[in-house]
Protein backbone atom coordinates (compact mmCIF):
# COMPACT_ATOMS: atom_id res chain seq x y z
CA UNK A 1 0.00 0.00 0.00
CA UNK A 2 1.27 3.51 -0.86
CA UNK A 3 2.17 5.85 1.99
CA UNK A 4 0.08 8.50 0.22
CA UNK A 5 -3.18 6.67 0.97
CA UNK A 6 -3.03 6.98 4.79
CA UNK A 7 -2.07 10.64 4.41
CA UNK A 8 -5.01 11.20 2.08
CA UNK A 9 -7.45 9.49 4.45
CA UNK A 10 -6.10 11.56 7.36
CA UNK A 11 -6.50 14.77 5.38
CA UNK A 12 -10.06 13.91 4.43
CA UNK A 13 -10.92 12.99 8.04
CA UNK A 14 -9.45 16.27 9.29
CA UNK A 15 -11.49 18.25 6.74
CA UNK A 16 -14.72 16.45 7.70
CA UNK A 17 -14.15 17.07 11.43
CA UNK A 18 -13.34 20.75 10.78
CA UNK A 19 -16.50 21.19 8.75
CA UNK A 20 -18.60 19.51 11.44
CA UNK A 21 -17.15 21.76 14.13
CA UNK A 22 -17.78 24.79 11.97
CA UNK A 23 -21.49 24.09 11.45
CA UNK A 24 -22.23 22.65 14.88
CA UNK A 25 -24.27 25.00 17.08
CA UNK A 26 -24.14 24.56 20.81
CA UNK A 27 -27.49 23.99 22.55
CA UNK A 28 -29.17 27.27 23.40
CA UNK A 29 -27.11 29.28 20.91
CA UNK A 30 -29.26 31.26 18.41
CA UNK A 31 -28.59 30.32 14.80
CA UNK A 32 -30.66 32.63 12.63
CA UNK A 33 -29.04 32.83 9.22
CA UNK A 34 -32.05 34.55 7.68
CA UNK A 35 -35.46 35.90 8.57
CA UNK A 36 -38.20 33.27 8.83
CA UNK A 37 -40.39 33.27 5.74
CA UNK A 38 -43.24 31.16 7.11
CA UNK A 39 -46.36 32.44 8.84
CA UNK A 40 -45.78 35.80 10.55
CA UNK A 41 -48.06 37.16 13.30
CA UNK A 42 -47.77 40.73 14.58
CA UNK A 43 -49.04 41.62 18.05
CA UNK A 44 -49.05 45.07 19.57
CA UNK A 45 -50.51 48.46 20.36
CA UNK A 46 -50.97 51.66 18.33
CA UNK A 47 -47.23 52.13 17.72
CA UNK A 48 -47.52 48.85 15.85
CA UNK A 49 -50.94 49.35 14.26
CA UNK A 50 -50.22 52.81 12.78
CA UNK A 51 -53.32 54.95 13.48
CA UNK A 52 -54.37 57.44 10.77
CA UNK A 53 -51.63 56.30 8.36
CA UNK A 54 -53.23 55.39 5.03
CA UNK A 55 -54.60 52.96 4.22
CA UNK A 56 -56.54 52.17 7.37
CA UNK A 57 -57.69 48.58 6.99
CA UNK A 58 -59.29 48.15 10.42
CA UNK A 59 -60.93 51.22 11.93
CA UNK A 60 -61.74 49.51 15.21
CA UNK A 61 -58.03 48.88 15.77
CA UNK A 62 -56.82 51.93 13.79
CA UNK A 63 -54.56 49.63 11.78
CA UNK A 64 -52.70 50.63 8.62
CA UNK A 65 -51.42 48.38 5.86
CA UNK A 66 -48.28 50.53 5.86
CA UNK A 67 -47.34 49.88 9.48
CA UNK A 68 -44.05 48.22 10.30
CA UNK A 69 -45.40 44.64 10.44
CA UNK A 70 -46.88 44.98 6.93
CA UNK A 71 -43.61 46.38 5.63
CA UNK A 72 -41.58 43.66 7.34
CA UNK A 73 -43.83 40.93 5.93
CA UNK A 74 -43.26 42.24 2.42
CA UNK A 75 -39.54 42.69 2.95
CA UNK A 76 -38.92 39.13 4.18
CA UNK A 77 -41.46 37.44 1.92
CA UNK A 78 -43.70 35.95 4.60
CA UNK A 79 -45.74 33.03 3.24
CA UNK A 80 -48.68 34.06 5.44
CA UNK A 81 -49.24 37.16 7.52
CA UNK A 82 -51.67 38.08 10.31
CA UNK A 83 -51.50 41.55 11.85
CA UNK A 84 -53.74 41.70 14.92
CA UNK A 85 -52.18 44.79 16.52
CA UNK A 86 -54.74 47.20 17.92
CA UNK A 87 -54.66 50.79 19.10
CA UNK A 88 -54.93 51.12 22.87
CA UNK A 89 -53.84 47.54 23.52
CA UNK A 90 -52.14 46.52 26.73
CA UNK A 91 -50.52 43.22 27.61
CA UNK A 92 -53.94 42.18 28.88
CA UNK A 93 -55.43 42.64 25.43
CA UNK A 94 -52.88 40.29 23.94
CA UNK A 95 -53.89 37.53 26.34
CA UNK A 96 -57.61 38.29 26.67
CA UNK A 97 -60.46 39.51 24.50
CA UNK A 98 -61.19 43.22 24.68
CA UNK A 99 -62.58 46.14 22.71
CA UNK A 100 -61.13 48.39 20.02
CA UNK A 101 -61.26 52.14 19.65
CA UNK A 102 -64.83 51.98 18.28
CA UNK A 103 -65.96 49.89 21.21
CA UNK A 104 -66.36 46.77 19.09
CA UNK A 105 -65.15 43.40 20.39
CA UNK A 106 -61.57 42.34 19.61
CA UNK A 107 -60.40 38.74 20.14
CA UNK A 108 -57.35 38.08 22.27
CA UNK A 109 -54.38 38.79 20.01
CA UNK A 110 -52.67 35.58 21.13
CA UNK A 111 -55.43 33.59 19.40
CA UNK A 112 -53.80 34.41 16.04
CA UNK A 113 -50.60 32.61 17.05
CA UNK A 114 -50.65 28.96 15.98
CA UNK A 115 -48.22 26.08 16.25
CA UNK A 116 -47.30 26.64 12.60
CA UNK A 117 -46.29 30.27 13.19
CA UNK A 118 -42.65 30.94 12.25
CA UNK A 119 -42.30 34.56 13.41
CA UNK A 120 -44.02 36.71 16.03
CA UNK A 121 -43.27 40.38 16.71
CA UNK A 122 -44.56 41.99 19.89
CA UNK A 123 -44.82 45.74 20.35
CA UNK A 124 -46.40 46.31 23.76
CA UNK A 125 -45.87 47.97 27.12
CA UNK A 126 -46.51 51.66 26.51
CA UNK A 127 -50.18 51.53 27.46
CA UNK A 128 -49.39 49.38 30.49
CA UNK A 129 -47.55 52.37 31.96
CA UNK A 130 -50.26 54.84 30.88
CA UNK A 131 -48.69 56.42 27.78
CA UNK A 132 -51.63 58.60 26.73
CA UNK A 133 -52.22 59.93 30.23
CA UNK A 134 -48.54 60.73 30.68
CA UNK A 135 -48.36 62.67 27.41
CA UNK A 136 -51.57 64.57 28.17
CA UNK A 137 -50.59 65.46 31.74
CA UNK A 138 -47.06 66.53 30.83
CA UNK A 139 -48.24 68.67 27.91
CA UNK A 140 -50.81 70.41 30.08
CA UNK A 141 -48.27 70.94 32.85
CA UNK A 142 -45.76 72.34 30.38
CA UNK A 143 -48.14 74.97 29.06
CA UNK A 144 -48.42 76.55 32.50
CA UNK A 145 -44.81 76.12 33.62
CA UNK A 146 -42.46 75.91 30.62
CA UNK A 147 -39.27 76.68 32.56
CA UNK A 148 -39.81 74.26 35.44
CA UNK A 149 -40.16 70.51 35.85
CA UNK A 150 -43.90 70.17 36.50
CA UNK A 151 -44.24 66.73 34.92
CA UNK A 152 -41.29 65.28 36.80
CA UNK A 153 -42.61 66.86 39.98
CA UNK A 154 -46.04 65.29 39.36
CA UNK A 155 -44.68 61.77 38.94
CA UNK A 156 -42.00 61.89 41.66
CA UNK A 157 -44.05 63.53 44.40
CA UNK A 158 -43.58 61.76 47.70
CA UNK A 159 -40.11 60.51 46.81
CA UNK A 160 -41.12 57.62 44.53
CA UNK A 161 -40.89 57.80 40.76
CA UNK A 162 -44.31 56.52 39.74
CA UNK A 163 -43.34 55.97 36.11
CA UNK A 164 -40.29 53.88 36.95
CA UNK A 165 -42.53 51.87 39.29
CA UNK A 166 -45.03 51.35 36.47
CA UNK A 167 -42.27 50.14 34.17
CA UNK A 168 -41.12 47.66 36.79
CA UNK A 169 -44.70 46.45 37.27
CA UNK A 170 -45.13 45.97 33.51
CA UNK A 171 -42.11 43.67 33.20
CA UNK A 172 -43.81 40.47 34.43
CA UNK A 173 -46.81 41.26 32.22
CA UNK A 174 -44.60 41.50 29.13
CA UNK A 175 -42.87 38.30 30.23
CA UNK A 176 -46.25 36.56 30.44
CA UNK A 177 -46.99 37.60 26.86
CA UNK A 178 -43.69 36.23 25.56
CA UNK A 179 -44.23 32.99 27.47
CA UNK A 180 -47.75 32.62 26.08
CA UNK A 181 -46.45 33.15 22.55
CA UNK A 182 -43.77 30.53 23.10
CA UNK A 183 -46.35 28.06 24.39
CA UNK A 184 -48.59 28.65 21.37
CA UNK A 185 -45.77 28.57 18.80
CA UNK A 186 -42.88 26.51 20.20
CA UNK A 187 -40.72 26.84 17.09
CA UNK A 188 -41.38 30.50 16.30
CA UNK A 189 -38.81 33.24 16.37
CA UNK A 190 -40.08 35.87 18.81
CA UNK A 191 -38.99 39.50 18.59
CA UNK A 192 -40.00 42.16 21.11
CA UNK A 193 -39.96 45.55 19.39
CA UNK A 194 -39.09 48.67 21.37
CA UNK A 195 -40.35 52.23 21.03
CA UNK A 196 -38.77 55.02 18.94
CA UNK A 197 -37.57 58.42 20.09
CA UNK A 198 -40.33 60.88 20.94
CA UNK A 199 -38.56 63.81 22.61
CA UNK A 200 -35.05 64.68 21.37
CA UNK A 201 -32.26 62.39 22.56
CA UNK A 202 -30.38 65.44 23.81
CA UNK A 203 -31.29 68.98 24.81
CA UNK A 204 -34.50 70.41 26.19
CA UNK A 205 -37.11 70.07 23.49
CA UNK A 206 -38.98 72.65 21.45
CA UNK A 207 -41.61 74.31 23.64
CA UNK A 208 -44.17 75.66 22.69
CA UNK A 209 -44.36 73.63 19.44
CA UNK A 210 -44.29 70.52 21.60
CA UNK A 211 -45.44 71.84 24.99
CA UNK A 212 -43.32 69.77 27.35
CA UNK A 213 -41.52 71.99 29.85
CA UNK A 214 -37.83 72.39 29.10
CA UNK A 215 -36.87 70.75 32.38
CA UNK A 216 -39.19 67.81 31.80
CA UNK A 217 -37.69 66.72 28.48
CA UNK A 218 -34.65 64.99 30.08
CA UNK A 219 -37.00 63.26 32.53
CA UNK A 220 -39.28 61.98 29.76
CA UNK A 221 -36.26 60.85 27.78
CA UNK A 222 -35.11 58.80 30.78
CA UNK A 223 -38.56 57.22 31.10
CA UNK A 224 -38.54 56.20 27.42
CA UNK A 225 -35.10 54.65 27.74
CA UNK A 226 -36.10 52.82 30.91
CA UNK A 227 -39.13 51.35 29.16
CA UNK A 228 -37.00 50.13 26.27
CA UNK A 229 -34.38 48.72 28.63
CA UNK A 230 -37.07 46.78 30.47
CA UNK A 231 -38.38 45.37 27.19
CA UNK A 232 -34.88 44.31 26.12
CA UNK A 233 -34.16 42.61 29.46
CA UNK A 234 -37.52 40.88 29.54
CA UNK A 235 -37.12 39.59 26.00
CA UNK A 236 -33.67 38.18 26.77
CA UNK A 237 -34.83 36.58 30.02
CA UNK A 238 -37.64 34.77 28.23
CA UNK A 239 -35.89 33.42 25.16
CA UNK A 240 -36.94 36.17 22.77
CA UNK A 241 -34.96 38.76 20.82
CA UNK A 242 -35.22 42.53 21.05
CA UNK A 243 -35.38 44.94 18.13
CA UNK A 244 -33.98 48.36 19.04
CA UNK A 245 -35.90 51.02 17.13
CA UNK A 246 -34.87 53.84 19.49
CA UNK A 247 -31.28 54.15 18.32
CA UNK A 248 -32.04 54.43 14.58
CA UNK A 249 -34.78 56.96 15.33
CA UNK A 250 -32.42 59.41 17.07
CA UNK A 251 -32.54 62.63 15.06
CA UNK A 252 -36.13 61.93 13.94
CA UNK A 253 -37.94 63.16 17.08
CA UNK A 254 -41.06 65.31 17.36
CA UNK A 255 -39.02 68.53 17.23
CA UNK A 256 -37.65 67.84 13.75
CA UNK A 257 -39.12 69.19 10.53
CA UNK A 258 -42.10 67.59 8.87
CA UNK A 259 -39.93 65.73 6.38
CA UNK A 260 -37.46 64.43 8.98
CA UNK A 261 -39.49 63.42 12.01
CA UNK A 262 -40.67 59.84 12.54
CA UNK A 263 -43.07 60.68 15.36
CA UNK A 264 -45.63 63.47 15.14
CA UNK A 265 -46.21 66.07 17.85
CA UNK A 266 -49.35 67.43 19.46
CA UNK A 267 -50.62 68.74 16.12
CA UNK A 268 -49.55 66.25 13.43
CA UNK A 269 -48.34 67.63 10.12
CA UNK A 270 -48.11 64.17 8.58
CA UNK A 271 -50.84 61.54 8.69
CA UNK A 272 -50.58 59.98 12.15
CA UNK A 273 -52.11 60.23 15.59
CA UNK A 274 -50.56 62.81 17.95
CA UNK A 275 -47.30 61.57 19.47
CA UNK A 276 -47.35 58.49 17.24
CA UNK A 277 -45.21 57.31 14.34
CA UNK A 278 -46.00 58.59 10.87
CA UNK A 279 -45.39 56.58 7.68
CA UNK A 280 -41.67 57.42 7.74
CA UNK A 281 -41.50 56.26 11.35
CA UNK A 282 -43.18 52.96 10.57
CA UNK A 283 -40.76 52.48 7.67
CA UNK A 284 -37.83 53.24 9.95
CA UNK A 285 -39.08 50.75 12.50
CA UNK A 286 -39.60 48.16 9.77
CA UNK A 287 -36.03 48.63 8.58
CA UNK A 288 -34.72 48.12 12.12
CA UNK A 289 -36.84 44.99 12.66
CA UNK A 290 -35.85 43.54 9.29
CA UNK A 291 -32.18 44.13 10.10
CA UNK A 292 -32.64 42.41 13.46
CA UNK A 293 -34.21 39.42 11.77
CA UNK A 294 -31.27 39.15 9.38
CA UNK A 295 -28.71 39.26 12.20
Secondary structure, 3 states (H helix, E strand, C coil): CCHHHHHHHHHHHHHHHHHHHHHCCCCCCCCCCCCCCCEEEEEECHHHHCCCCCCEEECCCCEECCCHHHHHHHHHCCCEEEECCCCCCCHHHHHCCEECCCCCEECCHHHHCCCCEEEEEEECCCHHHCHHHHHHHHHHHHHHCCCCCHHHHHHHHHHCCHHHHHHHHHHHHHHHHHHHHHHHCCCCEEEEECCCCCCCCCCCCCCCCCCCCHHHHHHHHHHHHHHHHHHHHHHHHCCCEEECCHHHHCCCCCCCCCCCCCECCCCCCCCCCCCCECHHHHHHHHHHHHHHHHC
